[in-house]
Amino acid sequence: MSIATAIEEARKLIGQEVGLSDWMVIDQERINKFAEATGDFQWIHVDEEKAAQGPFGATIGHGFLTVSLIPLLGNAVKMPALANLKIQMGINYGLNKVRLLNPVLVNSKVRSRITLQDIIEKSPGRILATYVHTIEIEGQEKPACIAESLGMVMVAPD
């Protein structure tokens, strides 16, 4: 299948859900490791005793921890048309818009519901896909995060 044909096939999925990740537990160990990696030791994230008396009744995951899970949760994306191409590599290309809407309490489960927003060939062999990730919290109506992410794949010539 040519790159142009694959893109046209994939474009038929614009506006549709193209992935739903598995649930992932956000435990205190993950929160603490993120704090160590980023230097963000605010008590609401790492001080379990103080956070228990705070506004949420427990520690919460960092907003940027939630955002940082997008690549991992994004592995759930299924686009058969692109699977037929000789993809050499894929890279995170950035984010257009991110909103953190609901805190993730420690030991909550999150997952990403992924919708294809756009797909274009930026230059020969470079395909840019824009996805909307809705990071859901199990048992909550309001999502933790909604983010537009960009993924670029490099395709070997036909």
Protein Blocks (a to p, Z undefined) as FASTA:
>chain_A
ZZklmmmmmmmmgoiafbdcddddddfklmmmmmmmnopacfklmmmmlmmmmmnopacd
dfklmmmmmmmmmmmpccfklmmpccfbdcdebjfbdcdfbdcdehiacddddddfbdcd
fbghiacdddddddddehiabdfbdcddddddddddZZ
